[in-house]
Amino acid sequence: MKRYKNRAQTTVELALAMIGVVILFLGCINTFVWLNRVMAARQKLYDESRAKAASVPSSKTPDERQVNESWLPKLNTLE
């Protein structure tokens, strides 16, 4: 009887380990998808801002701009 208990325990442990691997794998995929969206959006904004960045302002002191990244999508691995 003890031999079958050990087999059952091994099966349960293996099942839990596989579930953990699947959850980690899905989290990695979701992170890469999020990173792809953010990098594409940043690259587009960067490309659009190059003409403005190349122009020289007529004032003697440059204008300071605050960085605001609230437009970026938040990473949500539980989607």
KOLLUM-359008 format. One record per residue: residue in three letters; x, y, z of N, C-alpha, C, O, CB in turn. Coordinates in steps of 0.2 Angstrom, whole numbers, padded with zeros to 4 digits, always signed. Glycine has a CB too. Layout:
N
ALAXYZXYZXYZXYZXYZ/...
***
This chain:
79
MET+0004-0006+0000+0000+0000+0000+0004+0006+0000+0003+0011-0003-0005+0000+0006/LYS+0010+0006+0004+0014+0012+0004+0017+0014-0003+0018+0020-0004+0020+0011+0009/ARG+0019+0009-0007+0021+0010-0013+0017+0014-0018+0019+0018-0021+0023+0003-0017/TYR+0010+0013-0017+0005+0016-0021+0005+0024-0019+0003+0028-0023-0001+0013-0021/LYS+0005+0025-0012+0005+0031-0010+0011+0036-0012+0010+0041-0014+0005+0031-0002/ASN+0017+0033-0013+0022+0036-0015+0021+0038-0023+0023+0044-0025+0029+0032-0015/ARG+0018+0034-0026+0017+0035-0034+0012+0041-0034+0013+0045-0038+0014+0029-0037/ALA+0007+0041-0030+0002+0046-0030+0005+0053-0028+0003+0058-0031-0004+0044-0026/GLN+0009+0053-0023+0012+0059-0021+0017+0062-0027+0017+0068-0028+0016+0058-0015/THR+0020+0057-0030+0025+0059-0036+0020+0062-0041+0022+0067-0045+0029+0053-0038/THR+0015+0059-0043+0010+0062-0048+0008+0069-0046+0008+0073-0051+0005+0057-0049/VAL+0006+0069-0040+0003+0076-0038+0009+0081-0038+0007+0087-0041+0000+0076-0031/GLU+0015+0080-0036+0020+0084-0036+0022+0086-0044+0023+0092-0045+0026+0082-0033/LEU+0022+0081-0048+0023+0083-0055+0018+0087-0058+0020+0091-0062+0024+0076-0059/ALA+0012+0086-0057+0006+0090-0059+0007+0097-0057+0006+0102-0061-0001+0087-0057/LEU+0008+0098-0050+0009+0105-0048+0015+0108-0051+0015+0114-0052+0010+0105-0040/ALA+0021+0105-0052+0026+0108-0055+0025+0110-0062+0027+0115-0065+0032+0103-0055/MET+0021+0105-0066+0019+0107-0073+0015+0113-0073+0015+0117-0078+0016+0101-0076/ILE+0010+0114-0069+0006+0119-0068+0010+0126-0067+0009+0131-0070+0000+0119-0063/GLY+0015+0125-0063+0019+0131-0061+0023+0133-0067+0024+0139-0069+0024+0129-0056/VAL+0026+0128-0071+0029+0129-0077+0025+0133-0082+0027+0138-0086+0032+0123-0080/VAL+0019+0131-0083+0014+0134-0088+0013+0141-0086+0013+0145-0090+0008+0130-0088/ILE+0012+0142-0079+0010+0149-0077+0016+0153-0078+0015+0159-0081+0008+0149-0070/LEU+0022+0151-0077+0028+0155-0078+0029+0156-0086+0031+0162-0088+0034+0152-0076/PHE+0028+0151-0090+0028+0152-0097+0023+0157-0100+0025+0162-0104+0027+0145-0101/LEU+0017+0157-0097+0012+0162-0099+0014+0169-0097+0013+0174-0101+0005+0160-0097/GLY+0017+0170-0091+0019+0176-0089+0025+0179-0093+0025+0185-0094+0021+0175-0081/CYS+0029+0175-0095+0035+0177-0100+0032+0179-0106+0034+0184-0109+0040+0171-0101/ILE+0027+0175-0109+0024+0177-0115+0021+0184-0115+0021+0188-0119+0019+0172-0118/ASN+0017+0185-0109+0013+0191-0108+0018+0197-0107+0017+0203-0110+0009+0191-0102/THR+0024+0196-0104+0029+0201-0103+0032+0203-0110+0033+0209-0111+0034+0199-0098/PHE+0033+0198-0114+0036+0200-0120+0031+0204-0125+0033+0208-0129+0039+0194-0124/VAL+0025+0202-0125+0020+0205-0129+0019+0212-0126+0019+0217-0130+0013+0202-0128/TRP+0019+0213-0120+0019+0220-0117+0025+0224-0119+0024+0230-0121+0018+0220-0109/LEU+0031+0221-0119+0037+0225-0120+0037+0227-0128+0039+0232-0130+0043+0221-0119/ASN+0034+0222-0132+0034+0224-0139+0029+0230-0140+0031+0234-0145+0031+0218-0143/ARG+0023+0230-0137+0019+0236-0138+0022+0242-0136+0022+0247-0139+0012+0234-0134/VAL+0025+0242-0130+0028+0248-0127+0034+0250-0132+0034+0256-0133+0031+0247-0120/MET+0038+0246-0134+0044+0248-0138+0042+0251-0145+0045+0255-0147+0049+0242-0139/ALA+0036+0248-0147+0034+0250-0154+0031+0257-0153+0032+0262-0157+0028+0246-0157/ALA+0027+0258-0148+0024+0265-0146+0030+0270-0145+0030+0276-0148+0020+0265-0140/ARG+0035+0268-0141+0040+0273-0140+0044+0275-0146+0046+0280-0147+0045+0270-0135/GLN+0046+0270-0150+0049+0271-0157+0045+0275-0161+0048+0280-0164+0051+0264-0160/LYS+0039+0275-0162+0035+0279-0166+0035+0286-0163+0036+0291-0167+0027+0276-0166/LEU+0034+0287-0157+0035+0294-0154+0042+0297-0155+0042+0303-0156+0033+0294-0147/TYR+0047+0293-0154+0054+0295-0155+0055+0297-0162+0058+0303-0163+0059+0289-0153/ASP+0053+0293-0167+0053+0295-0174+0050+0302-0176+0052+0306-0179+0051+0290-0178/GLU+0044+0302-0173+0040+0309-0174+0043+0315-0171+0042+0320-0173+0033+0308-0172/SER+0047+0314-0165+0049+0320-0162+0056+0322-0164+0059+0327-0162+0050+0318-0155/ARG+0059+0318-0169+0066+0320-0172+0066+0327-0175+0071+0330-0174+0068+0314-0176/ALA+0061+0328-0179+0061+0335-0183+0061+0340-0178+0065+0345-0178+0055+0335-0188/LYS+0057+0340-0172+0056+0345-0167+0063+0345-0163+0065+0351-0161+0050+0344-0163/ALA+0066+0340-0162+0072+0340-0158+0078+0343-0162+0083+0345-0159+0074+0333-0156/ALA+0078+0342-0168+0083+0345-0173+0083+0353-0173+0088+0356-0175+0083+0342-0179/SER+0077+0355-0172+0076+0363-0173+0079+0366-0167+0079+0364-0162+0069+0365-0174/VAL+0082+0372-0169+0086+0376-0163+0081+0381-0161+0079+0385-0165+0093+0378-0166/PRO+0080+0382-0155+0075+0387-0152+0079+0394-0153+0085+0394-0152+0073+0386-0145/SER+0075+0399-0154+0078+0406-0154+0080+0408-0147+0083+0413-0147+0073+0410-0157/SER+0077+0406-0142+0079+0408-0135+0086+0406-0133+0089+0401-0136+0074+0406-0130/LYS+0089+0410-0129+0096+0408-0126+0096+0402-0122+0101+0398-0121+0099+0414-0123/THR+0091+0401-0118+0091+0395-0113+0086+0390-0116+0080+0392-0118+0088+0397-0106/PRO+0088+0384-0116+0083+0379-0118+0077+0377-0114+0078+0379-0108+0087+0372-0119/ASP+0072+0375-0117+0066+0374-0113+0066+0367-0109+0068+0362-0113+0059+0374-0117/GLU+0065+0367-0103+0065+0360-0100+0058+0357-0100+0053+0360-0100+0067+0361-0092/ARG+0058+0351-0102+0052+0347-0102+0052+0341-0097+0057+0338-0096+0051+0344-0110/GLN+0046+0340-0094+0045+0335-0089+0043+0329-0093+0039+0329-0098+0040+0337-0084/VAL+0046+0323-0091+0045+0317-0094+0038+0314-0091+0038+0313-0085+0051+0312-0094/ASN+0034+0312-0095+0027+0309-0093+0026+0303-0097+0025+0303-0103+0021+0314-0094/GLU+0026+0297-0094+0025+0291-0097+0019+0288-0095+0018+0282-0095+0031+0286-0095/SER+0014+0292-0093+0007+0289-0091+0003+0286-0097-0001+0282-0096+0003+0295-0088/TRP+0005+0288-0103+0002+0285-0109+0004+0278-0110+0001+0274-0114+0004+0289-0115/LEU+0009+0275-0107+0012+0268-0108+0007+0263-0105+0004+0265-0100+0019+0267-0105/PRO+0005+0258-0108+0001+0253-0105+0005+0250-0099+0011+0248-0099-0001+0248-0111/LYS+0001+0248-0094+0003+0245-0088+0004+0237-0090+0000+0234-0093-0001+0246-0082/LEU+0009+0235-0087+0010+0227-0087+0006+0224-0082+0006+0225-0076+0018+0226-0085/ASN+0001+0219-0085-0003+0216-0082-0002+0208-0084-0005+0206-0089-0011+0218-0083/THR+0001+0204-0080+0002+0197-0082-0004+0193-0080-0003+0187-0082+0008+0195-0078/LEU-0009+0195-0078-0015+0191-0076-0020+0192-0081-0026+0190-0080-0017+0193-0069/GLU-0019+0195-0087-0024+0195-0092-0026+0189-0095-0030+0189-0100-0022+0200-0098/
***
